[in-house]
Amino acid sequence: MLGWLTSIHRGPSMTPRLKKLFGTFFTIVWLPLYAVIATGIGMRVLPHAGWFVTLLYYALAGTLWIIPVGLLLPWMHREREK
């Protein structure tokens, strides 16, 4: 009965091709931006830190970029709702 209301509320779903285009663009923009931000923070915060703290920071910063990309990949490959 309220099928038209739920379709209006959800909006049109994106095609798989458009999702992949958006995801690719996001990843291409995100990775260099994240690298510049992480390096900038490291250069400002860690110049007098010990080697172990620096190692921990760059190890953590080097792996945290995957969280947004890891959330984006399943969305990109999810099938379209019918």
C-alpha positions as CSV (number, residue, x, y, z in Angstrom):
1,M,0.0,0.0,0.0
2,L,2.8,2.4,0.9
3,G,5.2,1.2,-1.7
4,W,5.4,4.5,-3.5
5,L,6.3,6.2,-0.2
6,T,9.2,3.9,0.6
7,S,10.5,4.3,-3.0
8,I,10.4,8.1,-2.6
9,H,12.0,8.0,0.8
10,R,14.9,5.7,-0.4
11,G,15.5,7.6,-3.6
12,P,16.8,6.0,-6.7
13,S,19.6,3.4,-6.2
14,M,22.9,3.9,-8.0
15,T,23.9,1.6,-10.8
16,P,27.0,-0.6,-10.1
17,R,28.9,1.3,-12.7
18,L,28.2,4.6,-11.0
19,K,29.1,3.2,-7.6
20,K,32.5,1.9,-8.9
21,L,33.2,5.3,-10.6
22,F,32.4,7.1,-7.3
23,G,34.4,4.7,-5.3
24,T,37.4,4.9,-7.6
25,F,37.3,8.7,-7.5
26,F,37.0,8.8,-3.7
27,T,40.0,6.4,-3.4
28,I,42.1,8.4,-5.8
29,V,41.4,11.6,-3.8
30,W,41.4,10.0,-0.3
31,L,44.8,8.3,-0.4
32,P,47.0,11.2,-1.3
33,L,45.0,13.5,1.0
34,Y,45.3,11.1,3.9
35,A,49.1,10.7,3.3
36,V,49.7,14.4,3.3
37,I,47.6,14.9,6.5
38,A,49.2,11.9,8.3
39,T,52.7,13.1,7.4
40,G,51.9,16.7,8.4
41,I,50.7,15.6,11.8
42,G,53.7,13.4,12.2
43,M,56.1,16.2,11.3
44,R,54.4,18.7,13.7
45,V,53.8,16.4,16.6
46,L,56.7,13.9,16.6
47,P,59.9,15.9,15.9
48,H,61.2,15.3,19.5
49,A,59.5,12.0,20.1
50,G,61.5,8.8,20.6
51,W,62.0,6.4,17.8
52,F,59.5,3.9,19.3
53,V,56.7,6.5,19.5
54,T,57.5,7.6,15.9
55,L,57.4,4.0,14.7
56,L,54.1,3.3,16.4
57,Y,52.6,6.5,15.0
58,Y,53.6,5.7,11.4
59,A,52.6,2.1,11.7
60,L,49.2,3.1,12.9
61,A,48.8,5.9,10.4
62,G,50.0,3.6,7.7
63,T,47.2,1.1,8.4
64,L,44.3,3.4,9.3
65,W,43.7,4.6,5.7
66,I,42.2,1.2,4.9
67,I,39.1,1.8,7.2
68,P,37.2,4.2,4.8
69,V,38.3,2.2,1.8
70,G,37.4,-1.1,3.5
71,L,33.9,0.3,4.1
72,L,33.6,1.6,0.6
73,L,34.5,-1.6,-1.2
74,P,31.6,-3.7,-0.1
75,W,29.2,-0.8,-0.9
76,M,30.7,-0.6,-4.4
77,H,30.2,-4.2,-5.1
78,R,26.8,-4.6,-3.5
79,E,24.1,-5.6,-5.9
80,R,21.3,-3.1,-6.7
81,E,18.1,-3.5,-4.8
82,K,15.1,-4.5,-7.0
